[in-house]
Amino acid sequence: MQVTAEKMQGPARGVRMVVMAAILSLAVLASPGRAYAGPAADAGVSVDLVNESRAHNGLAALIPDWELQVVANRQAQQMAGNGYIYHSSDLESQLSWGWRAWAENVGYGSSVGWIHERFMNSGYHAANILHSSYNYIGVGVAYGSDGNVYVAQVFGRW
């Protein structure tokens, strides 16, 4: 995109001003509260953020895994339904045989990006994200009636 210092004048300037005002008005009317992309899309954003953090630290990307995804979805939905976060008390029993290591991050907040920032500023959560032996991830996202986004990340090594 090229940016010029040319000043708009005449009808072109007026038309552009009206169009810009209309776009801004629609944006304000279309988003009276928080806008969520949807649980699957937000989970994808969370996976992308995890993998960006890993790449920044010289680590391989984690591969999304359907089993870890199911476990993470269940945890996120339960937390959103209850209105608070907590770790799975029986994470190991929810996983099939063959997993050699696993961990879980849980959080809530205004967005998956905001939650990821908090995870990376927490030694325990960042250690899970940056653990070099994990090679798979499942992320669950659910929206609570309290307006918060609830995230469960399940990491695994097969």
DSSP file (Angstrom, degrees, kcal/mol; ACC not computed):
  #  RESIDUE AA STRUCTURE BP1 BP2  ACC     N-H-->O    O-->H-N    N-H-->O    O-->H-N    TCO  KAPPA ALPHA  PHI   PSI    X-CA   Y-CA   Z-CA
    1    1 A M              0   0    0      0, 0.0     2,-0.5     0, 0.0     0, 0.0   0.000 360.0 360.0 360.0 130.6    0.0    0.0    0.0
    2    2 A Q        -     0   0    0      2,-0.0     2,-0.5     0, 0.0     0, 0.0  -0.813 360.0-157.1 -98.9 133.4    1.4    3.4   -1.0
    3    3 A V        -     0   0    0     -2,-0.5     2,-0.3     2,-0.0     0, 0.0  -0.928  12.4-171.9-110.3 131.5    0.8    6.4    1.3
    4    4 A T        -     0   0    0     -2,-0.5    -2,-0.0     2,-0.1     0, 0.0  -0.835  30.7-135.9-120.7 160.7    1.0    9.8   -0.2
    5    5 A A        +     0   0    0     -2,-0.3     2,-0.1     2,-0.1    -1,-0.0   0.266  61.6 131.8 -94.4  10.2    0.9   13.3    1.3
    6    6 A E        -     0   0    0      1,-0.1     2,-0.4     0, 0.0    -2,-0.1  -0.413  56.6-128.4 -67.1 134.7   -1.5   14.5   -1.3
    7    7 A K        -     0   0    0     -2,-0.1     2,-0.3     1,-0.0    -1,-0.1  -0.690  17.3-128.1 -85.9 133.8   -4.5   16.4    0.1
    8    8 A M        +     0   0    0     -2,-0.4     2,-0.3     4,-0.1    -1,-0.0  -0.630  35.1 177.5 -80.2 138.8   -8.0   15.3   -1.0
    9    9 A Q    >>  +     0   0    0     -2,-0.3     4,-0.9     4,-0.0     3,-0.6  -0.894  35.0   3.3-135.0 166.1  -10.1   18.0   -2.3
   10   10 A G  H >> S-     0   0    0     -2,-0.3     4,-1.5     1,-0.2     3,-0.5  -0.149 116.9 -15.4  63.5-149.9  -13.5   18.6   -3.8
   11   11 A P  H 3> S+     0   0    0      0, 0.0     4,-2.8     0, 0.0     5,-0.3   0.826 131.0  60.5 -60.9 -36.5  -16.1   15.8   -4.3
   12   12 A A  H <> S+     0   0    0     -3,-0.6     4,-2.2     1,-0.2    -2,-0.2   0.909 106.1  47.5 -60.5 -41.0  -13.7   12.9   -3.8
   13   13 A R  H <X S+     0   0    0     -4,-0.9     4,-2.1    -3,-0.5    -1,-0.2   0.914 112.7  48.9 -65.7 -42.7  -12.9   14.2   -0.3
   14   14 A G  H  X S+     0   0    0     -4,-1.5     4,-2.1     2,-0.2    -2,-0.2   0.905 111.7  48.5 -64.1 -43.3  -16.6   14.6    0.6
   15   15 A V  H  X S+     0   0    0     -4,-2.8     4,-2.6     1,-0.2    -1,-0.2   0.924 112.1  49.0 -63.9 -44.9  -17.5   11.1   -0.7
   16   16 A R  H  X S+     0   0    0     -4,-2.2     4,-2.6    -5,-0.3    -1,-0.2   0.877 109.8  51.9 -63.8 -37.3  -14.6    9.5    1.3
   17   17 A M  H  X S+     0   0    0     -4,-2.1     4,-2.3     2,-0.2    -1,-0.2   0.918 111.3  46.9 -65.2 -43.1  -15.6   11.3    4.4
   18   18 A V  H  X S+     0   0    0     -4,-2.1     4,-2.3     2,-0.2    -2,-0.2   0.922 113.3  48.6 -64.9 -44.5  -19.2   10.1    4.1
   19   19 A V  H  X S+     0   0    0     -4,-2.6     4,-2.4     1,-0.2    -2,-0.2   0.926 112.1  48.9 -61.9 -45.1  -18.1    6.5    3.4
   20   20 A M  H  X S+     0   0    0     -4,-2.6     4,-2.5     1,-0.2    -1,-0.2   0.907 111.0  50.0 -63.1 -41.7  -15.7    6.6    6.4
   21   21 A A  H  X S+     0   0    0     -4,-2.3     4,-2.3     1,-0.2    -1,-0.2   0.899 110.9  49.8 -62.5 -41.0  -18.4    8.0    8.7
   22   22 A A  H  X S+     0   0    0     -4,-2.3     4,-2.4     2,-0.2    -2,-0.2   0.914 110.9  49.1 -64.8 -42.5  -20.8    5.2    7.6
   23   23 A I  H  X S+     0   0    0     -4,-2.4     4,-2.3     1,-0.2    -2,-0.2   0.931 112.2  47.9 -63.0 -45.5  -18.2    2.5    8.2
   24   24 A L  H  X S+     0   0    0     -4,-2.5     4,-2.1     1,-0.2    -1,-0.2   0.894 111.1  51.2 -63.2 -39.4  -17.4    3.8   11.7
   25   25 A S  H  X S+     0   0    0     -4,-2.3     4,-2.5     1,-0.2    -1,-0.2   0.923 110.8  48.1 -63.7 -44.1  -21.1    4.1   12.5
   26   26 A L  H  X S+     0   0    0     -4,-2.4     4,-2.5     1,-0.2    -2,-0.2   0.887 109.6  53.3 -63.4 -38.7  -21.7    0.5   11.4
   27   27 A A  H  X S+     0   0    0     -4,-2.3     4,-0.8     2,-0.2    -1,-0.2   0.901 111.4  45.4 -64.4 -39.8  -18.7   -0.7   13.4
   28   28 A V  H  < S+     0   0    0     -4,-2.1     3,-0.5     1,-0.2    -2,-0.2   0.922 116.5  44.8 -69.2 -43.5  -20.1    0.9   16.5
   29   29 A L  H  < S+     0   0    0     -4,-2.5    -2,-0.2     1,-0.2    -1,-0.2   0.839 111.3  53.6 -69.3 -32.6  -23.6   -0.4   16.0
   30   30 A A  H  < S+     0   0    0     -4,-2.5    -1,-0.2     1,-0.2    -2,-0.2   0.662 111.2  45.3 -78.8 -15.4  -22.4   -3.9   15.1
   31   31 A S     <  +     0   0    0     -4,-0.8    -1,-0.2    -3,-0.5     4,-0.1  -0.554  55.7 152.5-130.4  71.1  -20.3   -4.4   18.3
   32   32 A P  S    S+     0   0    0      0, 0.0     2,-0.2     0, 0.0    -1,-0.1   0.764  78.0   1.9 -70.2 -23.6  -22.2   -3.2   21.4
   33   33 A G  S    S-     0   0    0      1,-0.2     2,-0.1    -3,-0.2     0, 0.0  -0.488 113.3 -30.5-135.8-153.5  -20.3   -5.6   23.6
   34   34 A R        -     0   0    0     -2,-0.2     2,-0.5     1,-0.0    -1,-0.2  -0.449  54.1-146.9 -70.2 142.4  -17.5   -8.2   23.2
   35   35 A A        -     0   0    0     -2,-0.1     2,-0.4    -4,-0.1    -4,-0.0  -0.958  12.0-164.7-113.0 126.9  -17.3   -9.9   19.9
   36   36 A Y        -     0   0    0     -2,-0.5    75,-0.0     1,-0.1   107,-0.0  -0.876  19.7-146.4-111.1 143.5  -16.1  -13.5   19.9
   37   37 A A        -     0   0    0     -2,-0.4     4,-0.1     1,-0.3    -1,-0.1   0.721  61.6 -88.2 -77.4 -21.0  -14.9  -15.3   16.8
   38   38 A G     >  -     0   0    0      1,-0.1     4,-3.0     2,-0.1     5,-0.3  -0.289  39.4 -84.9 120.4 151.0  -16.3  -18.6   18.0
   39   39 A P  H  > S+     0   0    0      0, 0.0     4,-2.4     0, 0.0     5,-0.2   0.894 125.9  46.9 -57.2 -44.4  -14.8  -21.3   20.2
   40   40 A A  H  > S+     0   0    0      2,-0.2     4,-2.1     1,-0.2     5,-0.1   0.925 115.2  45.6 -66.1 -43.7  -13.0  -23.2   17.4
   41   41 A A  H  > S+     0   0    0      2,-0.2     4,-2.0     1,-0.2    -1,-0.2   0.920 114.3  48.2 -64.9 -43.5  -11.6  -20.0   15.8
   42   42 A D  H  X S+     0   0    0     -4,-3.0     4,-2.2     1,-0.2    -1,-0.2   0.863 109.3  53.5 -66.1 -35.0  -10.5  -18.7   19.3
   43   43 A A  H  X S+     0   0    0     -4,-2.4     4,-2.4    -5,-0.3    -1,-0.2   0.903 107.9  51.5 -63.9 -39.9   -8.9  -22.1   20.0
   44   44 A G  H  X S+     0   0    0     -4,-2.1     4,-2.4     2,-0.2    -2,-0.2   0.886 108.1  51.3 -62.4 -39.2   -7.0  -21.8   16.7
   45   45 A V  H  X S+     0   0    0     -4,-2.0     4,-2.6     2,-0.2    -2,-0.2   0.921 109.1  51.1 -62.5 -43.7   -5.8  -18.3   17.8
   46   46 A S  H  X S+     0   0    0     -4,-2.2     4,-2.4     2,-0.2    -2,-0.2   0.918 110.1  48.6 -61.0 -44.4   -4.6  -19.8   21.1
   47   47 A V  H  X S+     0   0    0     -4,-2.4     4,-2.7     1,-0.2    -1,-0.2   0.920 111.3  50.9 -61.1 -43.6   -2.7  -22.6   19.3
   48   48 A D  H  X S+     0   0    0     -4,-2.4     4,-2.3     1,-0.2    -2,-0.2   0.910 110.3  48.9 -60.8 -42.5   -1.1  -20.0   17.0
   49   49 A L  H  X S+     0   0    0     -4,-2.6     4,-2.3     2,-0.2    -1,-0.2   0.904 111.1  50.1 -65.2 -41.1    0.0  -17.8   19.9
   50   50 A V  H  X S+     0   0    0     -4,-2.4     4,-2.4     1,-0.2    -2,-0.2   0.944 112.9  46.4 -60.0 -47.8    1.5  -20.8   21.7
   51   51 A N  H  X S+     0   0    0     -4,-2.7     4,-2.5     1,-0.2    -2,-0.2   0.832 109.8  53.6 -68.9 -31.3    3.4  -21.8   18.6
   52   52 A E  H  X S+     0   0    0     -4,-2.3     4,-2.4     2,-0.2    -1,-0.2   0.917 110.3  47.9 -64.9 -42.5    4.6  -18.2   18.0
   53   53 A S  H  X S+     0   0    0     -4,-2.3     4,-0.9     2,-0.2    -2,-0.2   0.901 112.7  48.7 -64.3 -40.5    5.9  -18.2   21.6
   54   54 A R  H ><>S+     0   0    0     -4,-2.4     5,-3.1     2,-0.2     3,-0.7   0.926 111.3  49.0 -64.9 -44.8    7.6  -21.5   21.0
   55   55 A A  H ><5S+     0   0    0     -4,-2.5     3,-2.0     1,-0.3    -2,-0.2   0.906 106.4  56.6 -61.1 -41.7    9.2  -20.4   17.7
   56   56 A H  H 3<5S+     0   0    0     -4,-2.4    -1,-0.3     1,-0.3    -2,-0.2   0.772 110.5  46.0 -59.9 -25.8   10.4  -17.2   19.4
   57   57 A N  T <<5S-     0   0    0     -4,-0.9    -1,-0.3    -3,-0.7    -2,-0.2   0.164 123.5-103.7-104.1  15.6   12.2  -19.5   21.9
   58   58 A G  T < 5S+     0   0    0     -3,-2.0     2,-0.3     1,-0.2    -3,-0.2   0.727  77.1 134.1  74.5  23.0   13.6  -21.8   19.2
   59   59 A L      < -     0   0    0     -5,-3.1    -1,-0.2    -6,-0.1    -2,-0.1  -0.748  58.9-103.6-107.6 153.5   11.2  -24.7   19.8
   60   60 A A        -     0   0    0     -2,-0.3     2,-0.1    72,-0.1    -1,-0.1  -0.336  44.3 -98.0 -68.6 152.7    9.2  -26.7   17.4
   61   61 A A        -     0   0    0      1,-0.1     2,-0.3    -7,-0.1    -1,-0.1  -0.394  36.1-116.4 -68.9 148.3    5.5  -26.0   16.9
   62   62 A L        -     0   0    0    -15,-0.2    74,-0.2    -2,-0.1   -11,-0.1  -0.667  24.9-130.1 -84.8 143.8    3.0  -28.2   18.8
   63   63 A I  E     -a  136   0A   0     72,-2.3    74,-2.0    -2,-0.3     2,-0.1  -0.824  22.6-115.8 -96.7 126.8    0.6  -30.3   16.6
   64   64 A P  E     -a  137   0A   0      0, 0.0     2,-0.4     0, 0.0    74,-0.2  -0.395  32.4-160.3 -61.1 136.0   -3.1  -30.1   17.4
   65   65 A D     >  -     0   0    0     72,-2.3     4,-2.1     1,-0.1     5,-0.1  -0.977  18.5-142.2-124.3 133.0   -4.4  -33.4   18.6
   66   66 A W  H  > S+     0   0    0     -2,-0.4     4,-2.2     1,-0.2     5,-0.1   0.871 101.1  50.6 -63.0 -39.3   -8.1  -34.5   18.6
   67   67 A E  H  > S+     0   0    0      2,-0.2     4,-2.0     1,-0.2    -1,-0.2   0.932 112.7  45.1 -67.1 -45.0   -7.9  -36.3   21.9
   68   68 A L  H  > S+     0   0    0      1,-0.2     4,-2.7     2,-0.2    70,-0.3   0.862 111.4  55.9 -63.9 -34.5   -6.3  -33.5   23.7
   69   69 A Q  H  X S+     0   0    0     -4,-2.1     4,-2.9    68,-0.2    -2,-0.2   0.914 105.9  49.6 -62.9 -44.3   -8.8  -31.2   22.0
   70   70 A V  H  X S+     0   0    0     -4,-2.2     4,-2.2     2,-0.2    -2,-0.2   0.930 113.2  46.4 -60.9 -46.1  -11.8  -33.2   23.4
   71   71 A V  H  X S+     0   0    0     -4,-2.0     4,-2.0     1,-0.2    -2,-0.2   0.922 114.5  47.4 -63.3 -44.5  -10.3  -33.1   26.9
   72   72 A A  H  X S+     0   0    0     -4,-2.7     4,-2.7     2,-0.2    68,-0.3   0.901 110.7  51.8 -64.9 -41.5   -9.6  -29.3   26.7
   73   73 A N  H  X S+     0   0    0     -4,-2.9     4,-2.6     1,-0.2     5,-0.2   0.927 109.2  50.2 -60.1 -45.1  -13.0  -28.6   25.3
   74   74 A R  H  X S+     0   0    0     -4,-2.2     4,-2.2    -5,-0.2    -1,-0.2   0.922 112.5  46.9 -59.8 -44.8  -14.7  -30.4   28.1
   75   75 A Q  H  X S+     0   0    0     -4,-2.0     4,-2.5     2,-0.2    -2,-0.2   0.923 112.3  49.0 -65.1 -44.8  -12.6  -28.6   30.7
   76   76 A A  H  X S+     0   0    0     -4,-2.7     4,-2.6     1,-0.2     5,-0.2   0.915 112.2  48.8 -62.2 -42.9  -13.3  -25.1   29.2
   77   77 A Q  H  X S+     0   0    0     -4,-2.6     4,-2.3    -5,-0.2    -1,-0.2   0.892 111.4  49.4 -65.4 -39.7  -17.0  -25.8   29.0
   78   78 A Q  H  X S+     0   0    0     -4,-2.2     4,-1.9    -5,-0.2    -1,-0.2   0.920 112.4  47.7 -65.6 -42.4  -17.2  -26.9   32.6
   79   79 A M  H  X>S+     0   0    0     -4,-2.5     4,-2.0     2,-0.2     5,-1.2   0.932 112.6  48.3 -64.4 -44.7  -15.3  -23.9   33.8
   80   80 A A  H  <5S+     0   0    0     -4,-2.6    65,-0.5     1,-0.2    66,-0.2   0.900 111.7  50.7 -62.2 -40.1  -17.4  -21.5   31.8
   81   81 A G  H  <5S+     0   0    0     -4,-2.3    -1,-0.2     1,-0.2    -2,-0.2   0.849 116.0  41.1 -65.3 -34.3  -20.6  -23.2   33.1
   82   82 A N  H  <5S-     0   0    0     -4,-1.9    -2,-0.2     2,-0.2    -1,-0.2   0.674 106.0-127.9 -87.7 -18.7  -19.3  -22.9   36.7
   83   83 A G  T  <5S+     0   0    0     -4,-2.0     2,-0.3     1,-0.2    -3,-0.2   0.696  76.7  73.8  80.1  19.8  -18.0  -19.3   36.3
   84   84 A Y  S   <S-     0   0    0     -5,-1.2     2,-0.3    -6,-0.2    -2,-0.2  -0.983  76.1-110.2-155.8 162.9  -14.5  -20.1   37.7
   85   85 A I        +     0   0    0     -2,-0.3     2,-0.3    -3,-0.1    23,-0.1  -0.695  37.6 153.8 -99.9 150.2  -11.3  -21.8   36.6
   86   86 A Y        -     0   0    0     -2,-0.3     2,-0.2   -11,-0.1    -7,-0.1  -0.957  40.3-104.3-164.3 154.4   -9.8  -25.0   38.0
   87   87 A H        -     0   0    0     -2,-0.3     2,-0.2     1,-0.1    65,-0.0  -0.516  44.1 -96.1 -82.2 152.2   -7.5  -27.7   36.9
   88   88 A S    >   -     0   0    0     -2,-0.2     3,-0.6     1,-0.2    -1,-0.1  -0.498  27.8-154.8 -63.5 129.1   -8.8  -31.2   35.9
   89   89 A S  T 3  S+     0   0    0     -2,-0.2    -1,-0.2     1,-0.2     3,-0.1   0.691  92.1  34.3 -80.3 -17.0   -8.4  -33.4   38.9
   90   90 A D  T 3>  +     0   0    0      1,-0.1     4,-0.9     2,-0.1     3,-0.3  -0.225  69.3 141.1-131.9  44.4   -8.2  -36.5   36.7
   91   91 A L  H X> S+     0   0    0     -3,-0.6     3,-1.1     1,-0.2     4,-0.5   0.903  73.8  54.2 -55.7 -45.1   -6.4  -35.4   33.6
   92   92 A E  H >4 S+     0   0    0      1,-0.3     3,-1.3     2,-0.2    -1,-0.2   0.890 104.8  53.6 -59.1 -40.4   -4.4  -38.6   33.3
   93   93 A S  H 34 S+     0   0    0     -3,-0.3    -1,-0.3     1,-0.3    -2,-0.2   0.675 102.9  58.8 -71.7 -14.8   -7.6  -40.8   33.4
   94   94 A Q  H << S+     0   0    0     -3,-1.1     2,-0.3    -4,-0.9    -1,-0.3   0.566  95.2  79.6 -86.7  -9.1   -9.1  -38.8   30.5
   95   95 A L  S << S-     0   0    0     -3,-1.3     3,-0.1    -4,-0.5   -27,-0.0  -0.762  81.4-119.2-103.0 145.0   -6.2  -39.7   28.2
   96   96 A S    >   -     0   0    0     -2,-0.3     3,-1.0     1,-0.2    -1,-0.1  -0.236  46.0 -77.0 -73.0 167.9   -5.8  -42.9   26.3
   97   97 A W  T 3  S+     0   0    0      1,-0.2    -1,-0.2     3,-0.0     3,-0.1  -0.371 109.5  53.4 -64.1 142.7   -2.8  -45.2   26.9
   98   98 A G  T 3   +     0   0    0      1,-0.4     2,-0.4    -3,-0.1    -1,-0.2   0.109  66.2 123.5 120.2 -21.0    0.4  -44.0   25.2
   99   99 A W    <   -     0   0    0     -3,-1.0    -1,-0.4     1,-0.2    59,-0.2  -0.604  37.4-171.7 -73.7 128.3    0.8  -40.5   26.4
  100  100 A R        +     0   0    0     57,-3.1     2,-0.3    -2,-0.4    58,-0.2   0.718  68.3   5.9 -93.8 -24.8    4.2  -40.2   28.1
  101  101 A A  E     +B  157   0A   0     56,-1.1    56,-2.2    32,-0.1     2,-0.3  -0.985  64.8 173.0-155.7 152.4    3.7  -36.7   29.6
  102  102 A W  E     +B  156   0A   0     -2,-0.3     2,-0.3    54,-0.2    54,-0.2  -0.986   3.8 176.7-158.7 158.7    1.0  -34.1   29.9
  103  103 A A  E     -B  155   0A   0     52,-1.6    52,-2.5    -2,-0.3     2,-0.4  -0.957  15.4-140.9-158.0 168.4    0.1  -30.8   31.5
  104  104 A E  E     -B  154   0A   0     -2,-0.3     2,-0.4    50,-0.2    50,-0.2  -1.000   5.8-165.1-142.7 136.6   -2.7  -28.3   31.5
  105  105 A N  E     -B  153   0A   0     48,-2.5    48,-3.1    -2,-0.4     2,-0.4  -0.972  14.2-175.7-113.3 136.5   -3.0  -24.5   31.6
  106  106 A V  E     +B  152   0A   0     -2,-0.4     2,-0.3    46,-0.2    46,-0.2  -0.991  13.7 146.6-130.9 143.7   -6.4  -23.0   32.5
  107  107 A G  E     -B  151   0A   0     44,-2.2    44,-3.0    -2,-0.4     2,-0.3  -0.984  25.3-152.4-162.7 167.9   -7.3  -19.3   32.5
  108  108 A Y  E     +B  150   0A   0     -2,-0.3     2,-0.3    42,-0.2    42,-0.2  -0.985  32.1 113.3-147.1 156.2  -10.0  -16.8   31.9
  109  109 A G  E    S-B  149   0A   0     40,-1.8    40,-3.3    -2,-0.3     3,-0.1  -0.966  73.4 -50.2 171.5-158.6  -10.2  -13.2   30.8
  110  110 A S  S    S-     0   0    0     -2,-0.3     2,-0.3    38,-0.2    40,-0.1   0.732 110.8  -6.1 -81.0 -23.6  -11.4  -10.9   28.0
  111  111 A S     >  -     0   0    0     38,-0.1     4,-2.3     1,-0.1    -1,-0.2  -0.981  67.9-105.2-162.4 164.0   -9.8  -12.7   25.1
  112  112 A V  H  > S+     0   0    0     -2,-0.3     4,-2.5     1,-0.2     5,-0.1   0.848 120.8  54.7 -66.6 -31.8   -7.5  -15.6   24.2
  113  113 A G  H  > S+     0   0    0      2,-0.2     4,-2.1     1,-0.2    -1,-0.2   0.926 108.5  47.1 -64.5 -44.9   -4.8  -13.0   23.4
  114  114 A W  H  > S+     0   0    0      1,-0.2     4,-1.8     2,-0.2    -2,-0.2   0.913 113.4  48.9 -62.1 -43.4   -5.1  -11.5   26.9
  115  115 A I  H  X S+     0   0    0     -4,-2.3     4,-2.6     1,-0.2    -2,-0.2   0.909 108.5  53.5 -64.1 -42.5   -5.0  -14.9   28.5
  116  116 A H  H  X S+     0   0    0     -4,-2.5     4,-2.6     1,-0.2    -1,-0.2   0.913 106.0  53.2 -59.8 -42.8   -2.0  -15.9   26.5
  117  117 A E  H  X S+     0   0    0     -4,-2.1     4,-1.1     1,-0.2    -1,-0.2   0.915 110.3  47.7 -58.0 -42.7   -0.1  -12.8   27.7
  118  118 A R  H  < S+     0   0    0     -4,-1.8     3,-0.3     2,-0.2     4,-0.3   0.900 109.9  52.7 -66.3 -40.3   -0.9  -13.8   31.3
  119  119 A F  H >< S+     0   0    0     -4,-2.6     3,-1.5     1,-0.2     7,-0.7   0.931 109.1  49.3 -58.7 -44.9    0.2  -17.4   30.7
  120  120 A M  H 3< S+     0   0    0     -4,-2.6    -1,-0.2     1,-0.3    -2,-0.2   0.719 108.9  53.2 -71.2 -19.2    3.5  -16.1   29.3
  121  121 A N  T 3< S+     0   0    0     -4,-1.1     2,-0.5    -3,-0.3    -1,-0.3   0.369  96.9  80.2 -92.6   3.8    4.0  -13.9   32.4
  122  122 A S  S <> S-     0   0    0     -3,-1.5     4,-3.2    -4,-0.3     5,-0.3  -0.953  73.8-146.1-112.7 122.4    3.4  -16.8   34.7
  123  123 A G  H  > S+     0   0    0     -2,-0.5     4,-2.1     1,-0.2    -1,-0.1   0.897  98.0  46.2 -53.8 -46.7    6.4  -19.1   35.3
  124  124 A Y  H  > S+     0   0    0      2,-0.2     4,-1.5     1,-0.2    -1,-0.2   0.937 117.2  42.0 -64.1 -48.6    4.3  -22.2   35.6
  125  125 A H  H  > S+     0   0    0      1,-0.2     4,-2.1     2,-0.2    -2,-0.2   0.915 115.0  49.9 -67.9 -43.1    2.1  -21.6   32.6
  126  126 A A  H  X S+     0   0    0     -4,-3.2     4,-2.7    -7,-0.7    -1,-0.2   0.876 106.4  57.4 -62.9 -36.8    5.0  -20.4   30.4
  127  127 A A  H  < S+     0   0    0     -4,-2.1     4,-0.4    -5,-0.3    -1,-0.2   0.883 107.0  48.3 -61.9 -38.1    7.0  -23.5   31.4
  128  128 A N  H >< S+     0   0    0     -4,-1.5     3,-0.9     2,-0.2    -2,-0.2   0.935 113.5  46.6 -65.3 -45.6    4.1  -25.7   30.0
  129  129 A I  H 3< S+     0   0    0     -4,-2.1    -2,-0.2     1,-0.2    -1,-0.2   0.879 120.4  38.9 -63.2 -38.4    4.0  -23.7   26.8
  130  130 A L  T 3< S+     0   0    0     -4,-2.7     2,-0.4    -5,-0.2    -1,-0.2   0.270  79.3 131.6 -99.8  10.6    7.8  -23.8   26.4
  131  131 A H    X   -     0   0    0     -3,-0.9     3,-0.9    -4,-0.4    -3,-0.0  -0.505  50.4-148.2 -67.5 122.7    8.4  -27.3   27.6
  132  132 A S  T 3  S+     0   0    0     -2,-0.4    -1,-0.2     1,-0.2   -72,-0.1   0.696  88.9  58.6 -70.9 -19.2   10.6  -28.9   24.9
  133  133 A S  T 3  S+     0   0    0     24,-0.0    -1,-0.2     2,-0.0     2,-0.2   0.679  82.3  95.6 -87.9 -14.1    9.3  -32.4   25.2
  134  134 A Y    <   +     0   0    0     -3,-0.9    23,-0.3     1,-0.1     3,-0.1  -0.536  39.6 167.5 -73.6 139.9    5.7  -31.7   24.4
  135  135 A N        +     0   0    0     21,-2.3   -72,-2.3    -2,-0.2     2,-0.3   0.433  56.9  53.8-129.5  -4.3    4.8  -32.2   20.8
  136  136 A Y  E     -aC  63 156A   0     20,-2.2    20,-2.1   -74,-0.2     2,-0.3  -0.932  56.6-173.7-131.8 156.1    0.9  -32.1   20.8
  137  137 A I  E     -aC  64 155A   0    -74,-2.0   -72,-2.3    -2,-0.3     2,-0.4  -0.994  10.9-168.8-146.1 149.5   -1.7  -29.6   22.1
  138  138 A G  E     - C   0 154A   0     16,-2.0    16,-3.1    -2,-0.3     2,-0.5  -0.991  12.8-165.4-134.1 134.2   -5.4  -29.4   22.5
  139  139 A V  E     - C   0 153A   0     -2,-0.4     2,-0.4    14,-0.2    14,-0.2  -0.981   2.7-166.5-125.1 129.6   -7.1  -26.1   23.3
  140  140 A G  E     - C   0 152A   0     12,-3.0    12,-2.3    -2,-0.5     2,-0.4  -0.931   5.2-173.0-112.1 138.6  -10.7  -25.6   24.5
  141  141 A V  E     + C   0 151A   0     -2,-0.4     2,-0.3    10,-0.2    10,-0.2  -0.998   8.0 168.8-131.3 133.8  -12.4  -22.3   24.5
  142  142 A A  E     - C   0 150A   0      8,-2.2     8,-3.3    -2,-0.4     2,-0.5  -0.979  28.1-128.9-141.3 154.0  -15.8  -21.5   26.0
  143  143 A Y  E     - C   0 149A   0     -2,-0.3     6,-0.2     6,-0.2     2,-0.2  -0.906  22.5-144.5-108.7 126.3  -17.7  -18.3   26.8
  144  144 A G    >   -     0   0    0      4,-2.8     3,-1.9    -2,-0.5   -63,-0.1  -0.486  23.2-119.6 -86.8 157.5  -19.1  -17.8   30.2
  145  145 A S  T 3  S+     0   0    0    -65,-0.5    -1,-0.1     1,-0.3   -64,-0.1   0.660 113.2  69.6 -66.6 -13.7  -22.4  -16.0   31.0
  146  146 A D  T 3  S-     0   0    0    -66,-0.2    -1,-0.3     2,-0.1     3,-0.1   0.442 120.4-107.6 -81.5   0.1  -20.1  -13.6   33.1
  147  147 A G  S <  S+     0   0    0     -3,-1.9     2,-0.2     1,-0.3    -2,-0.1   0.421  79.1 126.5  90.5  -1.3  -18.7  -12.3   29.8
  148  148 A N        -     0   0    0    -68,-0.1    -4,-2.8   -40,-0.0     2,-0.5  -0.559  59.2-128.1 -91.9 155.3  -15.3  -14.0   30.2
  149  149 A V  E     -BC 109 143A   0    -40,-3.3   -40,-1.8    -6,-0.2     2,-0.5  -0.872  23.0-153.8 -95.7 131.2  -13.5  -16.3   27.8
  150  150 A Y  E     -BC 108 142A   0     -8,-3.3    -8,-2.2    -2,-0.5     2,-0.4  -0.930  12.2-170.3-110.8 130.4  -12.4  -19.6   29.5
  151  151 A V  E     -BC 107 141A   0    -44,-3.0   -44,-2.2    -2,-0.5     2,-0.4  -0.967  12.5-175.6-125.6 134.3   -9.4  -21.4   28.0
  152  152 A A  E     -BC 106 140A   0    -12,-2.3   -12,-3.0    -2,-0.4     2,-0.5  -0.997   7.3-169.0-124.5 125.6   -8.0  -24.8   28.8
  153  153 A Q  E     -BC 105 139A   0    -48,-3.1   -48,-2.5    -2,-0.4     2,-0.5  -0.966   1.8-166.8-113.2 127.0   -4.8  -25.9   27.1
  154  154 A V  E     -BC 104 138A   0    -16,-3.1   -16,-2.0    -2,-0.5     2,-0.3  -0.970   5.8-165.0-116.6 123.3   -3.7  -29.5   27.3
  155  155 A F  E     +BC 103 137A   0    -52,-2.5   -52,-1.6    -2,-0.5     2,-0.3  -0.789  11.2 177.0-105.9 147.2   -0.2  -30.4   26.3
  156  156 A G  E     -BC 102 136A   0    -20,-2.1   -21,-2.3    -2,-0.3   -20,-2.2  -0.994  26.8-149.9-149.7 157.3    1.1  -33.9   25.6
  157  157 A R  E      B  101   0A   0    -56,-2.2   -57,-3.1    -2,-0.3   -56,-1.1  -0.995 360.0 360.0-124.3 124.4    4.0  -36.0   24.5
  158  158 A W              0   0    0     -2,-0.4    -1,-0.1   -59,-0.2   -24,-0.1   0.405 360.0 360.0 -99.1 360.0    3.3  -39.2   22.7
